[in-house]
Amino acid sequence: MNWRSLGDVLISGVTIGSVYYIIALGFTLVYGVGRVLNLAYGSFFVWGAYVCWALTAGFARLPVIVGGLIAVPLLFMLGVAVDRGVVNPLRKRPEFDFSVLLATLGLAMVLDNLALAIFGPRPKALPKFGEWRLELGGFVLSAQALIIIVFAGAFAVALALFLQRTRTGMSIRAVAQDPTGARIVGIRLNRVYALTFGLSVALAAAGGILLAQRFFITPLGGWSILVKALIIAVAGGMGSLKGTLVAAFALGMLEAFVGWQAGLLWVMPFWFGVLLAILLIRPHGLFGAAGRRV
Amino acid sequence: MTMLEVEGLNVSYGDIQVIRGVDLTADAGQLTAIFGPNGHGKSTLLKSICGLVPATSGIVRVDGEEVQGRPTDQLVARGIVLVAEDRHLFPEMTVMENLRLGAFSRAARSSEDANLKLVFDMFPKLADLRRREAATLSGGEARMLAIGRGLMSSPRLLAVDEPSFGLVPKMRHVVFDCLRQLADNGLTVLVVEQSTGRISELADQVYLIEDGAVVFGGDTAAALQNEEFKRVYLGQGPGGVE
């Protein structure tokens, strides 16, 4: 084994893991709070990257960080609109768990094909955050890797503080833990659902922009991310923030390792193998207290 | 002064009518107790008054203004606050966080600190437990927290569903005495109970509900003279409870 390569793999694992963390957070948050298993999640991930691309390389020629900081709030608003227009009307009907699955699947088709129609099938590349690099004792840390880690970390910390310290954040946790209790204290569930969906989409979009530093943007690029988010969320125990953190970094690291040792073709089989193993061994996830929530 | 007036309230779950034309009034600063057997619609009545369950028809007035059909958050903002029988605390939050969320409504925020002091004065135990997660509380502690959270909403009408359920007798007395004290301080208190016991001594007004309809309503002295009330609740005759 080559130690320098191992160092690169570790850096790569932390970089991917940090993005997987915020992506899985968004996915698990909207499930924990609103019981929405959002199959369009990967499409929002892709759309975040496309909007950022349109604002930078595509049309508006803004610096990439500015483009990202505009794209994420835009996607937040799209998320709020989707909750109000598509998801929330289903809540009043029976079988919400299932109907929302079908509705978000349909939405994913719409979003993917819109992306195909607007941006075309050819992969798009987002401009790099920077071309400089840090060299530390032989290990190389690229600007992208560093900025990805910093931004993902900032998003994660900001979200945690928001949920723990602010009144609105507490109301989101309250709805996750007991929706009737939340109504009793005067929390408007519909507002919390819309806000949570918006936050979730914003996290997907941020993840899409950050990963577009390493991968091309394609109309169907979100599906593998949806699968990974789902697997991380299941591994961590749906709705558990701590479990999601551990699972995201562990699986990000393992993915980098598998890619290095076995080749990139083995990355997706690895993920499905993980899913299989979890469902067989610990169906409630790593932090398997059943029912543990946000 | 009449604070709450309910007129001809009907509530159904699907095809099943649970509340049948209930008329009820509760006066400011009084403790009004609603008795009735299990499964006869008492909880539904409270939930409907507090906007958690929609009524099919009927009128609910608060201070003379009709409020039926309004969403819960608007009712909470007007001080109509429910303490549910199954408590609905936030299990993975601390006692303190649960109390703070009680003051979620804009109307309650300005008096959050004053209300917190009131709650801790009434239930000193909660002050000791403030950092504990609600899920780890005993039944009595959780009941105190549920009432405390209700008080944090700056209620003008506190609707308390079966406060004695699952509590040891000593704890029941603590809870009932505190409800009486709240009424004496000017709060309108509406209590639902299955068994009469001590609460009938403390209540100013009593309603008896059977099969979703009021079969008796009046002040406590009259209730103790009433044949129907005595038959069902004081064990004098067939069907006695407790």
Chai-1 contact restraints between the chains, C-beta under 6 A:
chainA,res_idxA,chainB,res_idxB,connection_type,confidence,min_distance_angstrom,max_distance_angstrom,comment,restraint_id
A,M170,B,L101,contact,1.0,0.0,6.0,A-B,restraint_1
A,A174,B,F90,contact,1.0,0.0,6.0,A-B,restraint_2
A,A174,B,L101,contact,1.0,0.0,6.0,A-B,restraint_3
A,Q177,B,F90,contact,1.0,0.0,6.0,A-B,restraint_4
A,Q177,B,P91,contact,1.0,0.0,6.0,A-B,restraint_5
A,Q177,B,E92,contact,1.0,0.0,6.0,A-B,restraint_6
A,D178,B,H88,contact,1.0,0.0,6.0,A-B,restraint_7
A,D178,B,F90,contact,1.0,0.0,6.0,A-B,restraint_8
A,T180,B,H88,contact,1.0,0.0,6.0,A-B,restraint_9
A,G181,B,H88,contact,1.0,0.0,6.0,A-B,restraint_10
A,G181,B,F90,contact,1.0,0.0,6.0,A-B,restraint_11
A,R183,B,T72,contact,1.0,0.0,6.0,A-B,restraint_12
A,I184,B,L82,contact,1.0,0.0,6.0,A-B,restraint_13
A,I184,B,H88,contact,1.0,0.0,6.0,A-B,restraint_14
A,V185,B,L101,contact,1.0,0.0,6.0,A-B,restraint_15
A,V185,B,G102,contact,1.0,0.0,6.0,A-B,restraint_16
A,V185,B,F104,contact,1.0,0.0,6.0,A-B,restraint_17
A,G186,B,D73,contact,1.0,0.0,6.0,A-B,restraint_18
A,G186,B,V76,contact,1.0,0.0,6.0,A-B,restraint_19
A,G186,B,F104,contact,1.0,0.0,6.0,A-B,restraint_20
A,G186,B,S105,contact,1.0,0.0,6.0,A-B,restraint_21
A,I187,B,F104,contact,1.0,0.0,6.0,A-B,restraint_22
A,R188,B,D73,contact,1.0,0.0,6.0,A-B,restraint_23
